[in-house]
Amino acid sequence: MNHEVSITKVFGRTASDGNLAYGFRLKELDRYYSMCDHIILDFTDFRMANSSFMNALIAPYFQQDGKKALDKLIFKECRGTVKVLVEGAVSLGLIKHNEAKAHH
């Protein structure tokens, strides 16, 4: 089973509030993350975000599961600046994941 979310329908074409992304992740995405084979984050027509927003939305999955999160999350129509921000959030999550592993 897959779960698809239109980021544009939820947040509009631009987003900069990390607290909104955090709340949305906790209320909407986290339950599907454990239940579904894939979560498809559809960035169609989404134009701009900031690192606070993207880190709150995506990084925790990579912090928790490392590269395995790439098997679960699909980034649809992710281009340009948004793609760079997604890549940054993935990197941040992986760094934190590796740091946690190193301390155990």
C-alpha positions, 0 to 999 in steps of 0.5 A: 500500500502506498500513501501519496501527499500533495505538498502543494495542496497541503502547504501551498506553492511555498512553505517556510514554517518548520513548525507546520511541517513538524506538526504535519509530519507527526499528525499525518505522515508518521502513521503512514510511514509504518503502515505503507510500503511507500510514502509519495511526497508529490512536489508538483507545482511546489516552488520554494521552501526553506531548510527549516521546513524541509528538515522538519518534514523529511530529516527525522525519517533518515535520522531514524532509519538511515538509508533505508528511508530511501526505500520508503519515501518517494519524492515526486516532481522534486526539482530545482531549489526544492530538490536541493533542500530535500537533498540537504534534509536527507543529508542532515538526517543521515549525519545524525543517524551515523552520529547516533550509531557511532555513540552506541 
